[in-house]
Amino acid sequence: MKEIELKRNIAWVRKETPVITADGTFGASITMNPCAIVENDTIYLFYAADSTDPENDYEEGSRRREIHLATAPLNDPENFTHYGAVLKNDTTPGSFDFAWCVLPHVVKIREGLYYMMYSGNCGHGSGLNAFPGLGAAWSEDLYHWKKYEHNPVLPPEGEPETPIVGIAGGGLYKEDTENGYLLHLFYTGCPTLGDNVFTDQQKFCCYATSSDGIHWERHGAVHRRSTMRDYENIASTGGPAFRDPDGMWRHWYSAIGSRWGVYSIAYAESTDGITWARGTRYGENLALAPKVRDVGELHFLPWKTRWQDQSVSYPCIIRVGDTMRMYYCGNDYGMGGIGTAVSAPMRISLTGESGGRAKLWIRGKDGFSEIFLCDYVETTETGIIKGGLHEEGITADATPFFEEFPEAEGAAPLSIRAICVHQTNGIRIDWFVENLTDRSFTDFSVAVRDLPGNLTLTLSDGEVLEEGSVLRIFMGDLPPYGTVCVHGHLGISHNGGFIQGVKNNELF
């Protein structure tokens, strides 16, 4: 991938507990690889789970995995009812799905006809070497499925440019054409097996198309690991992809990197499905990562709820109105269950420059705006102070934060930190200021600059003065070695203009 700017980047707000777990009904010990499709105001969630039948082992101590179905009302998307296993293994020795049927991907071909692609595990081999191909199945009602009799339809053999030893599904998209339809498949290939995580897990995303779901034209590997991003410097895989009306592809995929050593979920965009953008700054395309706690939480999560503290992976996406909902796997490929997250209306990412310079993507708009979260600070004693040492970072929830230490002649350093937490109704921004001197400063203010006019900045404490393109946030007096904090909320305005000095903790 080239380092290309993202145009439609979004942030995700996750639910802290899984919506499906292996409780003996949804699965015996694992629920993994969700794929959701919406029909008639119902969410049909296909996923893989180990059989609840203790006799259904493909070898001693190794339970078969089947594809199950659960449903939920569209207006209650976290309350699922288990239907049962809808696609089971071919138990004939030597069959490609003898051990596992996993990674379902379902699309609607036409009214009364649905197509599923899934990954088979033959029960022998190591890693992706045990996955000898992708199979196909059809259904008229989403409940009853018939496999293609000559599965697999896409084996590892025949991959152009880079031979692969194993293959697994990722994401399937159906495009309507004049002569019928065209299926676009983004899937995972693995070229070699090795004795360390870099060589054993060096997966990449491949691309293929088909007009019938059986005969596939391969287009080769389209994106690979990124050395500059330690959350995907080992592997990037195939995942769900959408194509916007103007032709822009949007792709969420599982990535492996040295930061966590396991899966996180990342994002990319493309105009042709071949050349992909991941952004130009570290962390811009990080969607979700393993989580123990985030900056908005005081305590670590209890052990029993740490179902996603080691790994998050295998996302699927549905669109609900003007928002998106993601379902994804927790720890150990789904031993922790299947969780969910919803898209936020905005995403913010820092640029690495002083003044808290940041990119701001807003839902429904192409590209981003550049804003300054702390262009300068001002006090009665010092006047305007700009610049200074700048440091920044990003958390597992893609929460950016920065700290600056502005200095002025006759004024010792101050510490200014801002933290931006994505929420379903906007972005919470907390400004923290620490006086590192024995002096007092009065009428301390932070200047926020270049916010788009369709946004509102609401404060739970402090006051705002609008001066052209600058919003000055007054934080009061700063005593020697003292601290002060202001909590703000950035939201989309339906009336235009800024809300100044409003105290409304309900927004937070």
C-alpha positions as a printed NumPy array, in Angstrom:
array([[  0.   ,   0.   ,   0.   ],
       [  1.062,   3.551,  -0.663],
       [  0.854,   6.194,   2.037],
       [ -2.321,   7.878,   0.788],
       [ -4.721,  10.059,   2.767],
       [ -7.972,   8.499,   3.941],
       [-11.137,  10.257,   2.782],
       [-13.886,   8.48 ,   4.752],
       [-12.272,   7.359,   7.963],
       [-14.55 ,   6.58 ,  10.906],
       [-14.173,   5.719,  14.582],
       [-15.972,   2.956,  16.47 ],
       [-17.579,   2.862,  19.907],
       [-17.713,  -0.677,  21.26 ],
       [-20.064,  -2.415,  23.658],
       [-18.103,  -3.641,  26.658],
       [-19.682,  -7.101,  26.811],
       [-20.123,  -9.678,  24.026],
       [-23.515, -10.168,  22.368],
       [-22.92 , -13.872,  21.64 ],
       [-20.891, -16.297,  23.762],
       [-20.208, -20.021,  23.795],
       [-22.734, -20.788,  26.526],
       [-23.628, -24.293,  25.386],
       [-26.358, -23.006,  23.08 ],
       [-24.592, -20.657,  20.676],
       [-21.501, -22.897,  20.813],
       [-19.652, -25.27 ,  23.123],
       [-16.443, -23.292,  23.681],
       [-16.031, -20.803,  20.812],
       [-18.133, -18.464,  18.649],
       [-16.169, -16.895,  15.803],
       [-16.139, -15.285,  12.334],
       [-19.447, -13.36 ,  12.299],
       [-21.133, -12.376,   9.033],
       [-24.359, -10.357,   9.123],
       [-26.996,  -9.686,   6.485],
       [-30.207,  -7.676,   6.966],
       [-33.509,  -8.884,   5.492],
       [-36.983,  -7.579,   6.364],
       [-35.82 ,  -5.694,   9.466],
       [-34.076,  -8.798,  10.819],
       [-30.343,  -9.299,  11.286],
       [-29.196, -12.761,  10.219],
       [-25.837, -13.372,  11.884],
       [-23.893, -16.349,  10.569],
       [-20.896, -17.469,  12.591],
       [-18.734, -20.503,  13.237],
       [-18.926, -22.5  ,  16.467],
       [-17.732, -25.817,  17.748],
       [-20.383, -28.495,  17.821],
       [-22.279, -28.958,  21.056],
       [-22.429, -32.699,  20.308],
       [-19.691, -34.386,  22.377],
       [-19.571, -37.204,  19.825],
       [-18.788, -34.853,  16.96 ],
       [-14.976, -34.897,  17.124],
       [-12.88 , -35.207,  13.984],
       [-10.095, -36.599,  16.149],
       [ -9.858, -37.312,  19.845],
       [-10.27 , -34.097,  21.816],
       [-10.846, -31.926,  18.695],
       [-14.447, -30.878,  18.126],
       [-15.762, -30.079,  14.668],
       [-16.729, -26.484,  13.888],
       [-19.915, -25.703,  11.987],
       [-21.647, -22.605,  10.692],
       [-24.513, -21.454,  12.899],
       [-27.225, -18.835,  12.524],
       [-28.594, -16.384,  15.088],
       [-31.172, -13.657,  14.461],
       [-32.024, -10.324,  16.06 ],
       [-34.506,  -7.537,  15.287],
       [-32.873,  -4.64 ,  13.474],
       [-34.136,  -2.311,  16.2  ],
       [-32.601,  -4.533,  18.896],
       [-29.278,  -5.512,  17.288],
       [-27.657,  -6.917,  20.428],
       [-30.385,  -9.386,  21.41 ],
       [-29.827, -12.58 ,  19.413],
       [-31.809, -15.806,  19.311],
       [-29.954, -18.974,  18.34 ],
       [-31.431, -20.901,  15.407],
       [-28.879, -23.689,  15.079],
       [-26.205, -25.094,  12.792],
       [-27.043, -24.414,   9.131],
       [-23.909, -25.74 ,   7.423],
       [-22.146, -28.848,   8.702],
       [-18.948, -30.675,   7.859],
       [-18.493, -33.299,   5.205],
       [-17.344, -36.155,   7.431],
       [-15.983, -38.15 ,   4.519],
       [-12.243, -38.68 ,   5.19 ],
       [-10.202, -36.468,   2.87 ],
       [-12.893, -33.829,   2.344],
       [-11.707, -30.216,   2.407],
       [-14.091, -29.279,   5.269],
       [-13.736, -32.514,   7.231],
       [-12.839, -30.697,  10.48 ],
       [-14.123, -27.127,  10.195],
       [-16.631, -25.037,   8.289],
       [-15.764, -21.461,   9.285],
       [-15.594, -17.86 ,   8.022],
       [-19.039, -17.657,   6.357],
       [-19.702, -14.803,   3.921],
       [-23.275, -14.364,   2.686],
       [-24.721, -12.133,  -0.039],
       [-28.158, -11.882,  -1.612],
       [-28.016, -12.814,  -5.3  ],
       [-31.669, -12.005,  -6.001],
       [-35.025, -12.369,  -4.295],
       [-35.196, -15.923,  -2.952],
       [-31.553, -16.824,  -3.623],
       [-28.542, -16.353,  -1.353],
       [-24.912, -17.332,  -1.788],
       [-22.446, -18.336,   0.932],
       [-18.712, -18.72 ,   0.696],
       [-16.891, -20.381,   3.582],
       [-13.493, -21.742,   4.556],
       [-12.833, -25.436,   5.033],
       [-10.314, -27.07 ,   7.35 ],
       [ -9.346, -30.601,   6.395],
       [ -8.139, -31.629,   9.863],
       [ -4.448, -32.007,   9.15 ],
       [ -1.593, -29.598,   8.523],
       [ -0.42 , -26.54 ,  10.442],
       [ -1.909, -23.044,  10.504],
       [ -3.361, -21.975,   7.152],
       [ -1.782, -25.069,   5.645],
       [ -4.803, -26.921,   7.069],
       [ -7.178, -24.751,   5.   ],
       [ -7.254, -26.243,   1.483],
       [ -9.81 , -23.935,  -0.047],
       [-13.043, -21.953,  -0.015],
       [-16.392, -23.642,  -0.577],
       [-19.724, -22.418,  -1.915],
       [-23.336, -23.013,  -0.871],
       [-26.764, -21.668,  -1.844],
       [-30.022, -21.072,   0.018],
       [-33.528, -19.888,  -0.779],
       [-34.414, -18.768,   2.749],
       [-31.135, -18.226,   4.708],
       [-31.957, -21.205,   6.94 ],
       [-31.421, -24.2  ,   4.655],
       [-28.208, -24.43 ,   2.652],
       [-26.945, -26.756,  -0.06 ],
       [-23.215, -27.061,  -0.712],
       [-21.715, -27.031,  -4.184],
       [-20.918, -30.65 ,  -4.996],
       [-17.413, -29.917,  -6.315],
       [-16.09 , -27.799,  -3.432],
       [-13.681, -26.146,  -2.948],
       [-14.244, -23.523,  -5.635],
       [-11.098, -21.55 ,  -4.732],
       [ -8.056, -23.641,  -3.666],
       [ -4.633, -22.219,  -2.73 ],
       [ -3.112, -23.423,  -5.985],
       [ -3.077, -20.935,  -8.835],
       [ -2.44 , -17.728,  -6.878],
       [ -0.565, -15.346,  -9.228],
       [  2.866, -13.939,  -8.331],
       [  3.094, -15.329,  -4.797],
       [  2.397, -19.05 ,  -4.149],
       [  0.406, -19.693,  -0.97 ],
       [  0.114, -22.79 ,   1.189],
       [ -3.284, -21.974,   2.679],
       [ -6.32 , -19.842,   2.034],
       [ -9.153, -18.427,   4.136],
       [-12.111, -16.176,   3.479],
       [-12.336, -12.514,   4.349],
       [-15.097, -10.479,   2.738],
       [-17.614, -10.846,  -0.108],
       [-19.418,  -8.081,  -1.994],
       [-22.005,  -8.412,  -4.788],
       [-22.092,  -5.822,  -7.557],
       [-25.113,  -5.718,  -9.886],
       [-24.184,  -5.618, -13.58 ],
       [-26.071,  -5.398, -16.896],
       [-25.65 ,  -9.132, -17.421],
       [-26.293, -10.267, -13.855],
       [-23.868,  -9.764, -11.021],
       [-20.187,  -9.768, -10.143],
       [-18.875, -11.11 ,  -6.844],
       [-15.834,  -9.396,  -5.354],
       [-13.879, -11.477,  -2.843],
       [-11.138, -10.194,  -0.547],
       [ -9.517, -13.222,   1.063],
       [ -6.441, -14.242,   3.023],
       [ -3.393, -16.001,   1.656],
       [ -0.336, -17.243,   3.528],
       [  2.843, -17.918,   1.508],
       [  5.009, -19.838,   3.977],
       [  5.11 , -21.416,   7.387],
       [  7.931, -20.553,   9.789],
       [  9.209, -20.861,  13.319],
       [  8.407, -17.299,  14.469],
       [  5.379, -15.042,  14.278],
       [  6.798, -12.927,  11.434],
       [  7.185, -15.872,   9.063],
       [  4.38 , -18.106,  10.335],
       [  1.741, -15.357,  10.216],
       [  2.812, -13.294,   7.18 ],
       [ -0.689, -13.31 ,   5.72 ],
       [ -1.823, -10.853,   3.072],
       [ -5.068,  -9.848,   1.359],
       [ -5.832, -11.263,  -2.099],
       [ -8.581, -10.271,  -4.522],
       [-10.718, -12.335,  -6.909],
       [-13.938, -11.851,  -8.885],
       [-16.631, -14.211, -10.172],
       [-19.877, -13.94 , -12.126],
       [-21.301, -17.236, -10.845],
       [-19.666, -17.988,  -7.469],
       [-17.916, -21.053,  -8.895],
       [-15.363, -19.854, -11.427],
       [-13.027, -17.206, -10.028],
       [-10.547, -14.835, -11.655],
       [ -7.661, -14.072,  -9.309],
       [ -6.099, -10.614,  -9.246],
       [ -3.288, -11.372,  -6.804],
       [ -2.269,  -9.828,  -3.501],
       [ -3.587,  -6.275,  -3.139],
       [ -2.316,  -5.308,   0.301],
       [  0.242,  -6.617,   2.731],
       [  1.707,  -5.809,   6.133],
       [  2.868,  -2.263,   6.87 ],
       [  6.275,  -1.893,   8.512],
       [  5.547,   1.626,   9.784],
       [  2.512,   0.457,  11.767],
       [  3.369,  -1.852,  14.651],
       [ -0.239,  -3.05 ,  14.845],
       [ -0.021,  -4.532,  11.318],
       [  3.698,  -5.033,  10.646],
       [  3.309,  -8.838,  10.624],
       [  0.143,  -9.513,   8.633],
       [ -2.931,  -7.991,   7.011],
       [ -5.816, -10.169,   5.888],
       [ -8.961, -10.085,   3.782],
       [-12.083,  -8.632,   5.398],
       [-15.501,  -7.132,   4.68 ],
       [-15.594,  -4.497,   1.949],
       [-18.27 ,  -2.026,   0.855],
       [-18.415,  -0.063,  -2.353],
       [-19.889,   3.403,  -2.044],
       [-22.07 ,   4.779,  -4.893],
       [-19.102,   6.692,  -6.346],
       [-17.003,   3.506,  -6.537],
       [-14.901,   3.991,  -3.401],
       [-14.068,   0.703,  -1.668],
       [-13.991,   0.666,   2.149],
       [-12.346,  -2.329,   3.777],
       [-12.06 ,  -3.439,   7.41 ],
       [ -9.647,  -6.292,   8.063],
       [ -7.799,  -8.213,  10.754],
       [ -4.167,  -7.23 ,  11.195],
       [ -1.34 ,  -8.689,  13.266],
       [  1.47 ,  -6.555,  14.639],
       [  4.256,  -6.547,  17.174],
       [  2.472,  -3.975,  19.39 ],
       [  0.013,  -6.559,  20.69 ],
       [  1.4  ,  -9.674,  19.023],
       [ -2.117, -10.695,  17.993],
       [ -5.019,  -9.401,  15.952],
       [ -6.42 ,  -5.889,  15.869],
       [ -8.854,  -4.442,  13.305],
       [ -7.688,  -1.919,  10.71 ],
       [ -9.195,   0.044,   7.814],
       [ -8.279,   0.901,   4.206],
       [ -9.817,   2.6  ,   1.153],
       [ -9.429,   2.101,  -2.591],
       [-10.841,   3.462,  -5.834],
       [-10.16 ,   0.261,  -7.79 ],
       [ -9.814,  -2.585,  -5.258],
       [ -6.129,  -2.916,  -6.128],
       [ -4.319,   0.111,  -4.688],
       [ -5.258,   0.8  ,  -1.085],
       [ -4.867,   3.793,   1.241],
       [ -4.217,   3.373,   4.955],
       [ -3.581,   7.038,   5.782],
       [ -0.343,   8.925,   6.231],
       [  0.011,   8.907,  10.012],
       [  0.481,   6.135,  12.551],
       [ -2.835,   5.01 ,  14.029],
       [ -5.133,   6.738,  11.513],
       [ -6.476,   3.45 ,  10.193],
       [ -6.635,   1.603,  13.527],
       [-10.299,   0.698,  14.076],
       [-10.266,  -1.513,  17.209],
       [ -7.519,  -3.136,  19.248],
       [ -7.285,  -5.43 ,  22.29 ],
       [ -8.549,  -3.56 ,  25.338],
       [ -8.095,  -3.812,  29.098],
       [ -9.102,  -0.237,  29.806],
       [ -9.026,   3.116,  28.022],
       [ -8.332,   6.681,  29.108],
       [-11.987,   7.215,  29.987],
       [-11.919,   4.422,  32.562],
       [-10.396,   4.627,  36.02 ],
       [-10.201,   0.915,  36.787],
       [ -9.081,  -2.116,  34.835],
       [-11.917,  -4.277,  33.597],
       [-12.714,  -7.266,  35.843],
       [-11.14 , -10.516,  34.721],
       [-14.51 , -12.046,  33.838],
       [-15.242,  -9.233,  31.366],
       [-11.807,  -9.196,  29.742],
       [-13.092, -11.071,  26.729],
       [-11.297,  -8.759,  24.268],
       [ -8.112,  -7.815,  26.129],
       [ -5.871, -10.098,  24.057],
       [ -7.298,  -9.962,  20.547],
       [-10.058,  -8.489,  18.355],
       [-10.522,  -9.821,  14.83 ],
       [-12.739, -10.963,  11.944],
       [-15.132,  -8.012,  11.688],
       [-18.33 ,  -7.832,   9.673],
       [-20.212,  -4.613,   8.95 ],
       [-23.861,  -3.736,   8.347],
       [-25.29 ,  -0.339,   7.54 ],
       [-28.203,   0.89 ,   9.615],
       [-29.461,   4.25 ,   8.4  ],
       [-26.557,   6.675,   8.343],
       [-24.493,   4.63 ,  10.806],
       [-22.631,   1.343,  10.648],
       [-22.546,  -1.552,  13.085],
       [-19.671,  -3.961,  13.44 ],
       [-19.669,  -7.479,  14.871],
       [-16.273,  -8.99 ,  15.655],
       [-14.436, -11.773,  17.512],
       [-12.894, -11.412,  20.938],
       [ -9.928, -13.25 ,  22.46 ],
       [ -8.404, -16.313,  20.822],
       [-10.349, -16.078,  17.547],
       [-13.674, -16.044,  19.397],
       [-13.161, -17.922,  22.66 ],
       [-14.143, -14.619,  24.265],
       [-17.32 , -14.368,  22.198],
       [-18.65 , -12.032,  19.511],
       [-18.865,  -8.348,  20.305],
       [-20.313,  -5.286,  18.609],
       [-19.441,  -1.649,  17.981],
       [-21.183,   1.29 ,  16.295],
       [-19.708,   4.035,  14.159],
       [-19.169,   7.496,  15.587],
       [-20.235,  10.614,  13.631],
       [-16.674,  11.963,  13.609],
       [-13.098,  10.754,  13.828],
       [-10.095,  12.786,  14.918],
       [ -6.42 ,  12.002,  14.411],
       [ -3.34 ,  14.052,  15.296],
       [ -0.801,  15.145,  12.693],
       [  2.338,  15.213,  14.86 ],
       [  2.587,  19.002,  14.755],
       [  2.427,  21.544,  17.561],
       [ -0.758,  23.348,  18.461],
       [ -2.659,  20.071,  18.689],
       [ -3.058,  20.085,  14.903],
       [ -5.477,  17.343,  13.923],
       [ -7.448,  15.847,  11.041],
       [-11.201,  15.681,  11.541],
       [-13.397,  13.396,   9.425],
       [-17.158,  14.041,   9.591],
       [-19.748,  11.466,   8.568],
       [-21.226,  12.208,   5.156],
       [-18.337,  14.418,   4.031],
       [-15.452,  13.479,   1.761],
       [-11.972,  14.202,   3.074],
       [-11.086,  15.858,   6.353],
       [-10.759,  19.281,   7.931],
       [ -7.638,  20.417,   9.776],
       [ -8.192,  21.939,  13.198],
       [ -6.031,  23.045,  16.133],
       [ -6.99 ,  21.827,  19.608],
       [ -4.48 ,  24.104,  21.34 ],
       [ -3.191,  26.681,  18.845],
       [ -1.908,  28.824,  21.704],
       [ -2.476,  29.578,  25.379],
       [ -2.873,  33.013,  26.895],
       [ -2.705,  34.491,  30.379],
       [ -2.823,  38.048,  31.72 ],
       [  0.802,  37.806,  32.822],
       [  2.347,  36.296,  29.693],
       [  0.103,  37.138,  26.799],
       [  0.039,  34.554,  24.008],
       [  2.356,  31.539,  24.287],
       [  2.785,  29.178,  21.326],
       [  4.838,  26.125,  20.442],
       [  7.066,  24.135,  22.752],
       [  7.806,  20.446,  23.015],
       [  4.993,  18.326,  21.514],
       [  4.293,  14.652,  22.216],
       [  1.328,  12.483,  21.198],
       [ -0.081,   8.959,  21.208],
       [ -3.117,   6.772,  20.461],
       [ -4.916,   4.143,  22.556],
       [ -6.588,   0.81 ,  21.76 ],
       [ -9.883,   2.624,  21.101],
       [ -8.187,   4.98 ,  18.604],
       [ -8.323,   7.719,  21.256],
       [ -5.677,  10.337,  20.367],
       [ -3.985,  12.449,  23.009],
       [ -1.157,  14.961,  23.083],
       [  0.855,  17.045,  25.503],
       [  2.709,  20.317,  24.929],
       [  5.042,  22.35 ,  27.114],
       [  4.812,  25.953,  25.883],
       [  7.334,  28.479,  27.154],
       [  7.602,  32.253,  26.882],
       [ 10.23 ,  34.76 ,  27.984],
       [  9.765,  35.309,  31.672],
       [  7.383,  32.381,  31.996],
       [  8.429,  28.932,  33.108],
       [  6.933,  25.874,  31.379],
       [  3.322,  24.812,  31.473],
       [  1.982,  21.367,  30.621],
       [ -1.121,  21.202,  28.428],
       [ -2.707,  17.854,  27.582],
       [ -5.791,  17.143,  25.477],
       [ -7.529,  13.769,  25.167],
       [-10.158,  13.062,  22.485],
       [-12.608,  10.204,  23.145],
       [-14.907,   9.135,  20.299],
       [-18.55 ,   8.745,  21.303],
       [-21.768,   7.865,  19.503],
       [-22.847,  11.534,  19.619],
       [-19.509,  13.175,  18.84 ],
       [-16.121,  13.564,  20.519],
       [-15.401,  14.257,  24.152],
       [-12.358,  16.519,  24.531],
       [-10.688,  17.023,  27.899],
       [ -8.094,  19.764,  28.323],
       [ -5.769,  19.425,  31.326],
       [ -3.335,  22.189,  32.287],
       [ -0.583,  21.929,  34.878],
       [  1.438,  24.859,  36.186],
       [  5.013,  23.663,  36.673],
       [  6.132,  26.899,  38.345],
       [  5.776,  28.795,  41.624],
       [  4.024,  31.653,  39.808],
       [  0.293,  32.353,  39.497],
       [ -1.443,  32.926,  36.175],
       [ -4.824,  34.613,  35.787],
       [ -7.502,  34.295,  33.085],
       [ -5.843,  31.252,  31.573],
       [ -7.269,  30.303,  28.16 ],
       [ -6.658,  27.734,  25.433],
       [ -7.265,  28.652,  21.786],
       [ -9.062,  26.15 ,  19.547],
       [ -8.895,  27.109,  15.872],
       [-10.554,  26.296,  12.542],
       [-13.477,  24.16 ,  13.708],
       [-15.934,  23.63 ,  10.836],
       [-19.015,  25.822,  11.178],
       [-21.441,  22.911,  11.357],
       [-20.024,  21.73 ,  14.702],
       [-20.886,  22.7  ,  18.254],
       [-18.467,  22.872,  21.169],
       [-20.195,  22.409,  24.507],
       [-18.417,  22.77 ,  27.861],
       [-19.416,  21.222,  31.161],
       [-17.211,  23.8  ,  32.917],
       [-15.398,  26.924,  31.721],
       [-16.494,  29.505,  29.177],
       [-15.95 ,  30.021,  25.453],
       [-15.361,  33.273,  23.562],
       [-15.622,  33.17 ,  19.769],
       [-13.078,  35.394,  17.986],
       [-13.335,  34.753,  14.249],
       [-11.906,  31.298,  13.536],
       [-10.652,  30.992,  17.129],
       [-12.577,  29.722,  20.142],
       [-10.887,  30.76 ,  23.387],
       [-11.675,  28.387,  26.231],
       [-11.307,  30.19 ,  29.56 ],
       [-10.213,  27.864,  32.336],
       [ -9.889,  30.375,  35.196],
       [ -6.832,  31.144,  37.309],
       [ -3.884,  28.792,  37.614],
       [ -2.185,  28.779,  41.053],
       [  1.463,  27.799,  41.601],
       [  1.974,  24.092,  40.857],
       [ -1.767,  23.86 ,  40.347],
       [ -3.905,  22.103,  37.761],
       [ -7.156,  22.9  ,  36.005],
       [ -9.334,  20.816,  33.716],
       [-12.153,  21.591,  31.291],
       [-14.416,  18.942,  29.73 ],
       [-15.818,  19.638,  26.291],
       [-18.032,  17.902,  23.759],
       [-17.735,  18.35 ,  20.003],
       [-20.921,  17.509,  18.153],
       [-22.645,  18.102,  14.831],
       [-24.969,  21.103,  14.875],
       [-28.381,  21.005,  13.243],
       [-28.692,  24.797,  13.5  ],
       [-25.117,  25.954,  12.895],
       [-22.891,  27.948,  15.214],
       [-21.247,  27.194,  18.527],
       [-22.809,  26.657,  21.942],
       [-20.821,  28.706,  24.419],
       [-20.34 ,  27.994,  28.077],
       [-23.282,  25.613,  28.38 ],
       [-23.144,  23.252,  31.351],
       [-24.789,  19.987,  30.42 ],
       [-23.165,  16.868,  31.791],
       [-25.737,  14.695,  30.002],
       [-23.703,  15.128,  26.828],
       [-20.771,  13.342,  28.335]])
